[in-house]
């Protein structure tokens, strides 16, 4: 499947703020078996200098995967989601995600290539607080598999 | 320096729980019928679930749940999770590549399932444990 390379560099409007809930962090940590008290107990998190429970390092995907629908479902780009597999993922932190954060995502298409009939789409999502404080930059590469 | 290998068991129940917590309800992670229809050998773990387990290993090595500064992986092979109580196992190992003067440690991580590498170019930068 070929994706239009002229979309490289396109930045989408900021997403509506996502309110990071303490129970959501606990639910996510429990789902991955992360038992460290700082993910569950605000007192333990405060002992590390945070105002509330700390999210595990891959937690932001909860926010960015939803935000990335802006791109995946952009009818002009035309990604066939039923043919998508996840290629790469990266998180570059300014600081951890903490319960109570209100996060806004700005999506940019960083790269589009095609090889062997497959399309490769790299997105960068800058995650900031609603007040503009940078929290984490998230890169995701998806592969849109070609017709076999 | 090599870090102690950590092993994580993954069952179908874990995938269902992760689907709910992450919001990723792609049926390749819970329906054999759907997974085989799209050419997969069976239900596979979310790549992000595997990455989350590797993240657990990394924070355990760091000794702090908030120590991760940078963390990236490439998903190279699906983790097939059979529909039984045993599920499968993911083994996570790492070597320390570099300790910088500004207090960061760079790790090269490997994750294998049934002896096969499921991630490549897995790298994490953590605040150096004190």
Interface residues (C-beta under 8 A of the other chain):
Chain A: X24 X27 X28 X30 X31 X32 X33 X34 X36 X38 X39 X48 X50 X54 X56 X57 X58 X61 X62 X65 X66 X82 X85 X86 X87 X88 X89 X90 X91 X92 X93 X96 X139 X148
Chain B: X8 X14 X17 X18 X20 X21 X22 X23 X24 X38 X39 X47 X48 X49 X51 X52 X53 X55 X56 X58 X59 X64 X65 X66 X68 X69 X70 X71 X72 X73 X74 X75 X121
